[in-house]
Amino acid sequence: MKCEVCGKVGMSGNNVSHSKRRTKTRFMPNVHKMTLSMDGESKKVKICTRCLRSQHKAARA
């Protein structure tokens, strides 16, 4: 799970319960396979939703 645009990868941390017990967990980026037109040609990329949103906003402006 890695965004090919920004390079975002997963990070580790703790789940903290109501009683404050800590267990290890992984927080992964929300990555999707999309077909985007980059430099005039279609290309399949794995892109996180934050970059996808930024791409969409840039295309509209």
C-alpha positions as CSV (number, residue, x, y, z in Angstrom):
1,M,0.0,0.0,0.0
2,K,1.8,3.0,-1.3
3,C,0.6,6.1,-3.2
4,E,2.5,6.4,-6.5
5,V,1.9,10.1,-6.6
6,C,2.9,11.4,-3.1
7,G,4.7,8.3,-1.7
8,K,2.4,8.0,1.3
9,V,2.8,4.6,3.1
10,G,1.3,3.1,6.3
11,M,2.4,4.0,9.8
12,S,2.1,2.2,13.1
13,G,0.5,3.3,16.3
14,N,-1.7,2.2,19.2
15,N,-5.4,1.4,19.5
16,V,-6.4,2.8,22.9
17,S,-9.4,1.2,24.6
18,H,-11.7,2.8,27.2
19,S,-9.6,1.3,29.9
20,K,-6.4,2.8,28.3
21,R,-5.0,-0.6,27.2
22,R,-2.8,-0.2,24.2
23,T,-2.5,-2.6,21.3
24,K,-0.4,-2.2,18.2
25,T,-2.1,-1.4,14.9
26,R,-1.3,-0.2,11.4
27,F,-2.8,2.9,9.8
28,M,-2.8,2.4,6.0
29,P,-3.5,5.0,3.4
30,N,-6.8,4.8,1.4
31,V,-5.2,3.7,-1.9
32,H,-7.3,2.9,-5.1
33,K,-6.3,1.7,-8.5
34,M,-7.3,4.4,-11.0
35,T,-6.8,5.1,-14.7
36,L,-5.6,8.7,-15.0
37,S,-4.5,10.7,-18.1
38,M,-1.1,12.0,-17.3
39,D,0.9,13.9,-20.0
40,G,-1.8,13.1,-22.6
41,E,-1.7,9.3,-22.1
42,S,-3.8,7.0,-20.0
43,K,-1.9,5.3,-17.1
44,K,-3.0,2.9,-14.4
45,V,-1.8,4.1,-11.0
46,K,-2.3,3.4,-7.3
47,I,-3.3,6.7,-5.9
48,C,-4.5,7.8,-2.4
49,T,-7.9,9.5,-2.1
50,R,-6.2,12.8,-1.0
51,C,-4.2,13.0,-4.2
52,L,-7.2,12.0,-6.2
53,R,-9.2,14.8,-4.7
54,S,-6.4,17.3,-5.4
55,Q,-6.2,16.1,-9.0
56,H,-9.9,16.5,-9.4
57,K,-9.9,20.0,-7.9
58,A,-6.9,21.1,-10.1
59,A,-8.8,19.8,-13.2
60,R,-11.9,21.8,-12.4
61,A,-10.0,25.1,-11.8
